[in-house]
Structures are given as structure tokens and as C-alpha cells.
Amino acid sequence: MGWGSAARHHDSHSLKAPAMWDLFPIIFLPFKLIVLGTGMFFAIKWHHDQAKKK
């Protein structure tokens, strides 16, 4: 009786973990694009401002 409840609890926990990892790309990819896009914008802006100074 104790083994069955422990196994069921473990199964429900193991099913919950992949669902979190399925959401990881959905959250991480837009964040990565925003960070990289902002970095590229400021890199181009900095080089543009340096060329304007000369």
C-alpha cells in the first residue's frame, strides 16, 4: 500500500518537470533575442557615434 502511493507521487512529479522544461524555450528565446537585439543596437549606435566624432 505504501509503495503504490509513493510510486504514484513520483510519477506525478516526474510528469510535471518536463512541462516546465517545455516552457523554457518559449521564455528563453524571446529574452535572448531582446538582449542580443539591444546589444547590437548599442554596438551599432556606439560605432556610429565614434565615426561622427572624427
Backbone torsions as a table, in degrees:
resi	resn	phi	psi	omega
1	MET	NA	-44.7	179.5
2	GLY	-66.2	-35.2	-178.0
3	TRP	-66.8	-40.7	-177.6
4	GLY	-63.7	-42.2	-179.4
5	SER	-69.1	-35.2	178.6
6	ALA	-67.5	-41.2	-179.4
7	ALA	-66.0	-42.3	179.8
8	ARG	-64.5	-40.3	178.9
9	HIS	-63.9	-41.2	179.9
10	HIS	-65.1	-40.4	-179.7
11	ASP	-64.1	-43.7	-179.0
12	SER	-65.5	-34.7	178.5
13	HIS	-70.0	-41.5	-178.1
14	SER	-70.4	-26.2	177.0
15	LEU	-75.9	-27.5	-178.8
16	LYS	-74.6	-35.2	-175.6
17	ALA	-64.0	-46.2	179.4
18	PRO	-62.5	-30.4	178.9
19	ALA	-62.5	-38.4	176.3
20	MET	-65.3	-41.3	-179.8
21	TRP	-71.0	-25.1	175.2
22	ASP	-67.9	-30.6	179.2
23	LEU	-80.2	-17.0	-175.1
24	PHE	-56.4	-49.5	179.0
25	PRO	-64.2	-32.9	-178.6
26	ILE	-65.4	-34.9	179.4
27	ILE	-86.0	-41.2	-171.7
28	PHE	-74.9	-40.7	-175.4
29	LEU	-63.6	-49.0	176.5
30	PRO	-61.5	-38.1	177.9
31	PHE	-61.4	-43.7	179.9
32	LYS	-64.2	-41.7	179.7
33	LEU	-64.6	-40.0	178.9
34	ILE	-64.9	-45.7	-179.2
35	VAL	-63.8	-48.0	-179.5
36	LEU	-66.6	-39.3	178.4
37	GLY	-63.5	-42.2	177.8
38	THR	-64.8	-42.6	178.0
39	GLY	-61.8	-42.7	178.8
40	MET	-65.8	-40.5	179.5
41	PHE	-59.6	-48.2	-178.1
42	PHE	-70.6	-31.2	176.1
43	ALA	-64.9	-45.8	179.2
44	ILE	-66.1	-42.4	179.7
45	LYS	-61.7	-43.0	-179.3
46	TRP	-63.3	-44.9	179.2
47	HIS	-66.0	-37.3	177.8
48	HIS	-64.0	-43.3	178.8
49	ASP	-66.6	-36.4	178.1
50	GLN	-66.1	-39.4	178.8
51	ALA	-68.7	-33.4	-179.7
52	LYS	-70.1	-32.8	-179.1
53	LYS	-63.1	-37.3	-173.4
54	LYS	-73.0	NA	NA
